[in-house]
């Protein structure tokens, strides 16, 4: 009888030990699962942040161009502003031609998914970006709202509206012998052709007695320029005509000099 009691107590103790071990294993598995869920959630959130930041860069380039794209020493990408001479009213303008915009050469950004052609307007959480034309900012509210600024992701396009749209081009004009023009500077005319609000414009000016000229309020972009010299301005004959393409960079004075192929009298 005593031996039987001892065996029963040993079995009972062993069962208790196994139950305790099982509970410990379940607890550890629960901790691992919880930690895995949190890690997965953090990974998903970071992926959405990365996607949103990348899309914001693409939207910024679509609007103002990519300053790192060059060919033969000349910047080649000025985005929507470079073609239109204006800022987009909405992000929709980057994909759909605005009414009457003859100089629009988009789309400037493309959807990644044919089944969702508007995905370029949506952040990693599926919410629409907020675009402020005056401050040139693009914002994602992520999972928050306008009342929770700590959750926002904001991209500032690295230019001001004035630096994109109102630049100065200036330079000097000399003849083939490096002589300055005479006092009758109406013989020389400098012109630049560019886009303004989606249409084509031309601005012209005449140099001073030192051969210096200046034209203001020119949007960024690659624009056609020319210098025409009429030895007898009263006629329609052009004695010399020099044409070149000017790369107008934002926020700086752009120097474009002309050297005519004739000599001034």
C-alpha positions in Angstrom: 0.0 0.0 0.0 2.8 2.4 0.9 4.6 1.6 -2.4 1.4 2.2 -4.3 0.9 5.6 -2.7 4.5 6.6 -3.5 4.1 5.6 -7.2 0.8 7.6 -7.4 2.5 10.7 -5.8 5.4 10.4 -8.3 3.0 10.2 -11.3 1.1 13.2 -9.9 4.2 15.2 -9.5 5.4 14.3 -13.0 2.0 15.4 -14.4 2.3 18.7 -12.6 5.7 19.3 -14.0 4.6 18.5 -17.5 1.7 20.9 -17.2 4.0 23.6 -15.9 6.4 23.0 -18.9 3.5 23.2 -21.3 2.3 26.5 -19.8 5.8 27.9 -20.1 6.1 26.8 -23.8 2.7 28.4 -24.5 3.7 31.6 -22.8 7.0 31.8 -24.8 5.1 31.1 -28.1 2.7 33.9 -27.3 5.6 36.3 -26.7 7.2 35.3 -29.9 4.0 35.7 -31.9 3.3 39.1 -30.4 6.9 40.2 -31.1 6.6 38.9 -34.6 3.4 40.8 -35.2 4.9 44.0 -34.0 8.0 43.5 -36.1 5.8 42.8 -39.2 3.7 45.8 -38.5 6.8 48.0 -38.2 8.2 46.6 -41.4 5.0 47.3 -43.3 4.9 50.8 -41.9 8.5 51.5 -42.9 7.7 50.1 -46.4 4.8 52.6 -46.8 7.0 55.4 -45.6 9.7 54.5 -48.1 7.2 54.2 -50.9 5.7 57.6 -50.0 9.1 59.3 -49.9 10.0 57.9 -53.3 6.7 59.0 -54.9 7.1 62.5 -53.4 10.5 62.8 -55.1 9.0 61.6 -58.4 6.2 64.2 -58.1 8.7 66.9 -57.3 10.7 66.0 -60.4 7.5 65.9 -62.5 6.7 69.5 -61.5 10.1 71.2 -61.4 12.4 68.7 -63.2 15.3 66.6 -62.1 18.4 68.8 -61.6 20.7 65.8 -61.9 19.8 65.0 -65.6 22.4 66.4 -67.9 23.5 65.9 -71.5 26.6 67.5 -72.9 26.9 69.8 -70.0 23.3 71.1 -70.3 20.4 70.3 -68.0 17.8 68.3 -69.9 14.9 68.0 -67.5 12.8 71.0 -66.3 9.6 69.1 -65.8 6.1 70.6 -66.2 7.3 74.1 -65.4 10.0 73.9 -68.2 7.4 73.1 -70.8 4.4 75.1 -69.6 6.0 78.2 -68.0 3.6 77.8 -65.1 3.0 75.7 -62.0 0.4 72.9 -62.2 -2.9 73.9 -60.6 -3.4 70.3 -59.3 -1.4 67.0 -59.5 -3.9 66.0 -62.2 -2.3 68.4 -64.6 0.8 66.2 -64.6 -1.1 63.5 -66.4 -4.0 65.2 -68.2 -3.4 68.2 -70.5 -5.0 71.4 -69.0 -7.4 73.1 -71.3 -5.7 75.2 -74.0 -2.2 74.2 -72.9 -0.5 73.8 -76.3 3.0 73.4 -74.9 2.0 70.5 -72.5 4.3 67.5 -73.3 3.1 65.1 -70.5 2.4 62.9 -68.9 5.2 63.9 -66.5 4.5 61.0 -64.2 3.0 57.6 -64.9 0.8 55.2 -62.9 2.4 52.0 -61.8 -0.8 50.0 -62.1 -3.2 50.1 -65.1 -6.1 49.1 -62.8 -5.5 52.3 -60.7 -4.5 55.1 -63.0 -4.7 57.6 -60.1 -2.2 55.8 -57.9 0.4 58.5 -58.4 -1.8 60.8 -56.4 -2.0 58.4 -53.5 0.5 57.8 -50.7 1.6 54.4 -49.2 -1.6 54.3 -47.2 -3.9 54.9 -50.1 -4.7 58.5 -49.2 -4.5 61.4 -51.7 -1.5 63.7 -51.5 -2.0 67.3 -50.5 -0.3 69.7 -53.0 0.1 73.4 -52.1 0.9 75.4 -55.2 1.9 78.6 -53.3 4.4 77.0 -50.9 5.4 74.2 -53.4 4.9 71.4 -50.9 3.5 67.9 -51.2 2.2 66.3 -48.1 1.1 62.9 -47.0 -1.1 62.7 -43.9 -0.1 59.0 -43.5 -2.6 57.4 -41.1 -3.4 60.8 -39.4 -5.3 63.9 -40.4 -4.8 67.7 -40.7 -5.1 67.8 -36.9 -2.1 65.5 -36.2 1.0 67.2 -37.8 3.4 64.8 -36.0 2.3 62.0 -38.4 2.7 64.0 -41.6 5.4 63.5 -44.2 6.1 66.7 -46.1 8.2 67.2 -49.2 9.3 70.8 -50.1 10.1 71.3 -53.7 13.6 72.9 -53.5 12.6 76.1 -55.3 10.3 79.1 -54.9 7.7 80.0 -57.4 9.7 83.1 -58.4 12.9 81.1 -59.0 11.0 78.7 -61.3 9.1 81.3 -63.2 10.9 84.7 -63.0 14.5 84.4 -64.0 16.8 86.9 -65.6 18.8 86.2 -68.8 21.5 88.7 -69.6 24.8 89.0 -71.5 27.0 91.0 -73.9 27.0 91.4 -77.6 30.1 91.9 -79.7 31.0 91.7 -83.3 33.4 89.3 -84.9 36.3 91.6 -83.9 35.1 91.8 -80.3 34.0 95.4 -80.8 31.0 96.9 -78.9 28.0 98.2 -80.8 27.9 101.9 -81.7 25.4 104.4 -80.2 22.7 103.4 -82.6 21.8 100.2 -80.7 18.4 99.9 -82.4 20.3 98.0 -85.0 20.6 95.0 -82.6 17.7 93.1 -81.1 17.9 90.1 -78.7 14.9 87.8 -78.4 14.0 84.7 -76.4 11.1 82.4 -77.1 9.5 80.5 -74.2 6.3 79.1 -72.8 4.0 81.1 -70.5 0.9 79.5 -69.0 1.0 76.8 -71.7 1.3 79.2 -74.7 4.3 80.5 -76.7 5.7 83.9 -75.9 8.6 86.0 -77.2 10.4 88.8 -75.3 12.8 91.1 -77.0 15.2 93.9 -76.0 17.9 96.1 -77.3 21.4 96.3 -75.8 22.9 99.5 -74.4 26.0 101.2 -75.8 28.3 98.7 -74.0 26.6 95.8 -75.7 24.8 94.7 -72.5 21.3 93.4 -72.5 18.9 92.0 -69.9 15.5 90.3 -70.1 13.5 89.5 -66.9 10.7 87.2 -65.9 11.8 84.1 -67.9 10.7 80.7 -66.7 13.2 77.9 -66.3 13.9 75.6 -69.2 15.6 75.2 -72.5 14.6 78.2 -74.7 15.4 79.4 -78.2 17.3 82.7 -78.3 18.5 84.8 -81.2 20.4 88.1 -81.9 19.5 90.0 -85.1 21.6 92.8 -86.5 20.2 95.2 -89.1 22.8 97.6 -90.4 19.9 99.6 -91.8 17.0 99.3 -89.4 14.7 101.2 -91.7 14.6 98.1 -94.1 13.5 94.6 -93.6 16.8 93.1 -94.4 18.8 91.4 -91.6 22.5 91.7 -91.9 23.3 89.0 -89.4 21.4 86.5 -87.4 22.8 84.3 -84.6 20.6 81.7 -83.0 21.3 79.5 -79.9 19.4 77.5 -77.3 19.7 78.9 -73.8 19.4 76.7 -70.7 17.7 78.9 -68.1 18.4 77.7 -64.6 16.1 78.6 -61.7 17.0 81.2 -59.2 20.2 82.6 -60.8 21.2 85.2 -63.4 21.7 83.3 -66.6 24.5 84.7 -68.8 24.1 84.2 -72.5 26.6 86.1 -74.7 26.4 86.7 -78.5 29.2 87.2 -80.9 28.0 88.3 -84.4 29.7 87.1 -87.5 30.0 90.6 -89.0 31.9 93.7 -87.8 30.2 96.9 -86.6 30.8 99.9 -88.8 
